[in-house]
Amino acid sequence: MKVLIFNGTLNKPNDTSQEIANYLKEYLLQLGATPVIFNLSEYDIPFFEEDFSEVPDSVTKMLQVFKEYDRHIWLSPLYHGGMVGAMKNCLDWLILSSKDENPYLTHKIIALICWGYGANASTGIDSLRNIVATLRAWALPYSVPIAREYLYEEDRFSIIYEEKFQRISELLLQPKISIL
């Protein structure tokens, strides 16, 4: 099964979002999935404009990738109660698929992971869930809100969060998950 890991940050190579994305990719490979990481920082997604003269190549590539994968994992740190602005901007470009037979992310199943300091990451999950629903996709009922200060033990993820990352990956791959 093909899984898109959407790293919605404009990250640096060794930051939290990239470490989580890499961990998920490795675990999904062990489960027999075919994961790919979409690092938003590697694409030049311009600010969304309704009156664009032509679709930028980076947006065309992004649309192809998002439509190709039926299962997604979205990663974002908490920013003022929601996701990173660049991530939201990227998702706004999905409007270009509005006239497709299956517009937006119709019938995709999306797992959500958000982190922040303190216990507020669940507000980011709630924000992401609303966007998933608006894009006609289904949010996996299990999500992982992370209290960033408890994510690491020494030089690795804490056992609790490793177990949560593994659980969300396993649930996402369940063949019985069906929205039809």
Phi, psi and chi 1 to 4 in degrees:
 res  aa     phi    psi   chi1   chi2   chi3   chi4
   1 MET       -  138.0 -174.6  174.5  -62.5      -
   2 LYS   -90.9  131.2  -66.9  167.4   57.2  172.3
   3 VAL  -127.6  127.7  178.3      -      -      -
   4 LEU   -95.0  123.8  175.7   67.4      -      -
   5 ILE  -101.2  106.9  -58.1  167.4      -      -
   6 PHE   -93.1  102.2  178.0   25.1      -      -
   7 ASN   -87.7   97.3  179.3   -1.0      -      -
   8 GLY   -83.2   20.6      -      -      -      -
   9 THR  -107.0  162.7   65.7      -      -      -
  10 LEU   -96.6   67.3  -61.2  175.8      -      -
  11 ASN   -78.8  169.3   62.9  -38.0      -      -
  12 LYS  -104.4  160.8  -61.8  176.3 -178.5   92.0
  13 PRO   -53.5  -34.8  -25.6   32.9      -      -
  14 ASN  -114.5   27.7  -66.5  -41.2      -      -
  15 ASP   -88.9  176.4   71.7   -1.7      -      -
  16 THR   -55.0  -46.8  -60.0      -      -      -
  17 SER   -62.0  -40.9   59.1      -      -      -
  18 GLN   -70.6  -37.3 -168.1   61.3   51.9      -
  19 GLU   -64.5  -41.6  -71.4  177.5    0.0      -
  20 ILE   -65.8  -44.9  -66.1  171.2      -      -
  21 ALA   -59.6  -44.0      -      -      -      -
  22 ASN   -64.6  -41.9  -69.5  -20.8      -      -
  23 TYR   -60.6  -48.2 -178.2   90.2      -      -
  24 LEU   -60.9  -42.5  -68.4  167.2      -      -
  25 LYS   -60.5  -47.0 -179.0  178.3  179.9 -178.6
  26 GLU   -63.2  -41.8  -70.3  -56.1  -46.6      -
  27 TYR   -67.7  -42.3 -169.9   70.8      -      -
  28 LEU   -62.6  -37.3  -72.9  162.9      -      -
  29 LEU   -60.9  -42.4  -76.3  167.8      -      -
  30 GLN   -61.5  -30.7  -70.0  174.8   31.1      -
  31 LEU   -83.2   -1.8  -64.4  175.2      -      -
  32 GLY    91.2    8.0      -      -      -      -
  33 ALA   -82.3  168.9      -      -      -      -
  34 THR  -116.4   89.4  -53.5      -      -      -
  35 PRO   -91.5  150.2   30.6  -31.6      -      -
  36 VAL  -135.7  140.6   67.4      -      -      -
  37 ILE   -97.5  125.7  -61.2  173.2      -      -
  38 PHE  -101.2   98.2 -179.1   95.1      -      -
  39 ASN   -86.7  110.6  -74.9  -46.1      -      -
  40 LEU   -54.3  -32.3 -174.9   55.1      -      -
  41 SER   -65.5  -17.6   62.2      -      -      -
  42 GLU   -91.4   -4.9  -65.1  171.9    6.5      -
  43 TYR  -112.3  148.3  -72.7   75.4      -      -
  44 ASP  -102.1   72.4 -174.5   21.9      -      -
  45 ILE   -83.3  114.1  -54.6  -66.8      -      -
  46 PRO   -74.1  168.6   26.8  -31.9      -      -
  47 PHE   -59.1  136.6  -74.6  114.6      -      -
  48 PHE   -66.1  134.1  174.9   73.9      -      -
  49 GLU  -135.1  134.6  -65.8 -179.4   41.9      -
  50 GLU   -72.7  -27.8  -72.4 -170.4   50.0      -
  51 ASP  -102.2   56.2  -61.1  -32.1      -      -
  52 PHE   -86.4  146.3   51.4   88.4      -      -
  53 SER   -82.8  -38.6   55.6      -      -      -
  54 GLU  -147.3  150.9   77.7  178.6   58.9      -
  55 VAL   -75.1  125.9  179.0      -      -      -
  56 PRO   -61.8  145.8  -20.5   30.9      -      -
  57 ASP   -55.9  -39.6  -71.8  -20.4      -      -
  58 SER   -62.5  -34.9   59.3      -      -      -
  59 VAL   -71.8  -41.7  170.4      -      -      -
  60 THR   -59.0  -44.5  -59.3      -      -      -
  61 LYS   -63.3  -43.2  -70.5  175.8 -170.5  170.9
  62 MET   -60.6  -45.6 -178.5  -86.9  -61.0      -
  63 LEU   -60.6  -41.1  -69.5  169.9      -      -
  64 GLN   -62.4  -45.7  -71.0  170.2  -16.5      -
  65 VAL   -63.9  -46.6  169.4      -      -      -
  66 PHE   -64.7  -34.5  -85.0   62.6      -      -
  67 LYS   -78.3  -28.6  -63.0  -70.4 -110.4  170.9
  68 GLU   -69.8  -31.8  178.9 -178.4  -15.5      -
  69 TYR   -99.6  128.0  -69.1   80.2      -      -
  70 ASP   -84.3  -19.2  -70.2  -33.3      -      -
  71 ARG  -121.6  134.9  -52.6  -71.9  167.6  110.8
  72 HIS  -129.6  153.9  -65.9 -160.9      -      -
  73 ILE  -124.8  123.4  -59.0  174.5      -      -
  74 TRP  -104.6  132.6  -70.0    1.9      -      -
  75 LEU  -119.6  130.6  -50.4  171.9      -      -
  76 SER  -155.9  138.3  178.8      -      -      -
  77 PRO   -72.8  159.8   23.3  -28.3      -      -
  78 LEU   -77.0  125.6 -179.3   67.6      -      -
  79 TYR  -127.1  106.5  -85.9   72.4      -      -
  80 HIS    51.0   44.9  -53.3  -71.3      -      -
  81 GLY    87.6    2.7      -      -      -      -
  82 GLY  -148.5 -159.5      -      -      -      -
  83 MET   -86.9  172.9   71.9 -178.1   83.9      -
  84 VAL   -62.2  137.3  175.2      -      -      -
  85 GLY   -57.2  -38.5      -      -      -      -
  86 ALA   -64.4  -33.2      -      -      -      -
  87 MET   -66.9  -45.8 -178.8  178.2 -171.5      -
  88 LYS   -61.7  -42.4  172.9   67.3  169.1   67.5
  89 ASN   -59.2  -43.5  177.4   68.8      -      -
  90 CYS   -59.6  -47.2  179.0      -      -      -
  91 LEU   -65.3  -29.4  -66.4  169.9      -      -
  92 ASP   -60.1  -30.4  -73.5  -17.4      -      -
  93 TRP   -66.2  -14.9  -78.6   99.4      -      -
  94 LEU   -63.6  -12.7  -72.2  166.5      -      -
  95 ILE   -57.2  -25.2 -168.0   73.7      -      -
  96 LEU   -64.1  -17.9  -63.0  178.0      -      -
  97 SER   -94.9    7.0   68.7      -      -      -
  98 SER   -60.4  -24.7   65.5      -      -      -
  99 LYS   -99.7    2.8  -67.6 -174.4  174.6   33.5
 100 ASP   -68.3  161.7  -68.6   -3.8      -      -
 101 GLU   -57.5  -42.5 -176.7  177.0  -26.9      -
 102 ASN  -118.1   87.4  -70.6  -50.7      -      -
 103 PRO   -68.6  161.4   23.4  -30.2      -      -
 104 TYR    55.4 -122.1  -50.7  106.7      -      -
 105 LEU  -120.0   40.2  -61.8  176.2      -      -
 106 THR   -49.3  125.7  -60.5      -      -      -
 107 HIS    70.1    6.3  -56.5  -49.5      -      -
 108 LYS   -73.6  151.4  -50.9  -79.8 -175.8 -154.4
 109 ILE  -112.3  127.1  -61.1  172.2      -      -
 110 ILE  -126.4  125.7  -58.5  174.7      -      -
 111 ALA   -93.6  145.3      -      -      -      -
 112 LEU  -122.9  133.5  -56.5  170.8      -      -
 113 ILE  -133.8  128.6  -61.0  173.8      -      -
 114 CYS  -140.0  145.7 -175.9      -      -      -
 115 TRP  -135.7  151.9   58.5   95.5      -      -
 116 GLY  -164.1  166.3      -      -      -      -
 117 TYR   -80.9  142.6  -74.0   93.8      -      -
 118 GLY    83.4 -163.8      -      -      -      -
 119 ALA  -108.1   33.9      -      -      -      -
 120 ASN  -101.4    3.1  -66.2  -35.7      -      -
 121 ALA   -62.2  -23.1      -      -      -      -
 122 SER   -65.7  -25.5   60.2      -      -      -
 123 THR   -68.4  -33.1   61.0      -      -      -
 124 GLY   -66.9  -40.2      -      -      -      -
 125 ILE   -60.5  -44.7  -63.0  -74.2      -      -
 126 ASP   -59.6  -43.3  -68.9  -18.6      -      -
 127 SER   -62.0  -45.1  174.1      -      -      -
 128 LEU   -62.7  -41.0  -71.1  165.8      -      -
 129 ARG   -58.8  -41.1  -85.6 -171.5 -160.3  -72.6
 130 ASN   -62.0  -41.2  -71.8  -30.1      -      -
 131 ILE   -69.4  -41.3  -70.1  169.0      -      -
 132 VAL   -55.6  -48.2  167.1      -      -      -
 133 ALA   -63.1  -40.9      -      -      -      -
 134 THR   -64.1  -30.7  -58.3      -      -      -
 135 LEU   -86.7   11.2  -66.8  172.4      -      -
 136 ARG    67.0   25.6  -58.3 -179.1 -176.1 -178.2
 137 ALA  -105.9  179.4      -      -      -      -
 138 TRP  -121.3  127.6  -62.1   92.5      -      -
 139 ALA   -83.9  131.7      -      -      -      -
 140 LEU   -57.0  133.5 -166.8   67.9      -      -
 141 PRO   -60.5  -26.3  -20.1   28.7      -      -
 142 TYR   -94.4  129.1 -178.3   81.5      -      -
 143 SER  -131.8  171.3   58.1      -      -      -
 144 VAL  -126.4   93.6 -178.7      -      -      -
 145 PRO   -83.1  130.6   24.0  -25.1      -      -
 146 ILE  -113.9  129.0  -60.6  168.4      -      -
 147 ALA   -84.3  102.9      -      -      -      -
 148 ARG   -51.7  -35.1  174.7   64.6  175.5   77.8
 149 GLU   -68.8  -12.4   58.9  -89.7   27.2      -
 150 TYR  -111.3    7.0  -58.6  113.8      -      -
 151 LEU   -69.9  -34.7  179.0   58.5      -      -
 152 TYR  -112.3  146.8  -65.5   96.6      -      -
 153 GLU  -124.7  113.2  -70.1  175.6   -9.5      -
 154 GLU    56.4 -118.2  -61.4  174.6   20.0      -
 155 ASP  -104.8   24.7  -67.2  -23.8      -      -
 156 ARG  -148.3  171.2   56.3  175.9  -78.5 -172.4
 157 PHE   -66.7  148.9  -67.8  128.4      -      -
 158 SER   -65.6  153.5   68.9      -      -      -
 159 ILE   -56.7  -41.1  -62.6  -63.4      -      -
 160 ILE   -57.7  -45.7  -81.3 -177.7      -      -
 161 TYR   -76.3  -32.6  -75.9  112.2      -      -
 162 GLU   -59.1  -43.8  -78.9 -171.5    1.8      -
 163 GLU   -63.1  -39.5  -71.0  172.9   -4.8      -
 164 LYS   -67.4  -41.2  -70.6  176.2 -174.7 -114.8
 165 PHE   -63.7  -39.8  -64.8  153.5      -      -
 166 GLN   -66.4  -44.7  -68.7  170.1   11.4      -
 167 ARG   -61.3  -45.8  177.3  175.0  -65.8  150.7
 168 ILE   -65.3  -35.3 -157.3  167.3      -      -
 169 SER   -65.8  -46.0  -60.9      -      -      -
 170 GLU   -64.2  -42.8  -68.0  162.7    5.9      -
 171 LEU   -64.2  -39.5  -71.0  170.3      -      -
 172 LEU   -62.6  -32.2 -172.2   65.5      -      -
 173 LEU   -86.3   -3.9  -64.3 -178.3      -      -
 174 GLN   -56.3  123.7  -65.4  -87.6  -34.6      -
 175 PRO   -68.6  -21.1   21.1  -27.9      -      -
 176 LYS   -79.8   -8.4  -67.3 -177.5 -179.2 -178.4
 177 ILE   -69.7  117.2  -67.7  179.3      -      -
 178 SER  -142.7  140.7  175.6      -      -      -
 179 ILE  -108.3   -2.6   43.4   75.3      -      -
 180 LEU   -96.8      -  -60.9  175.2      -      -
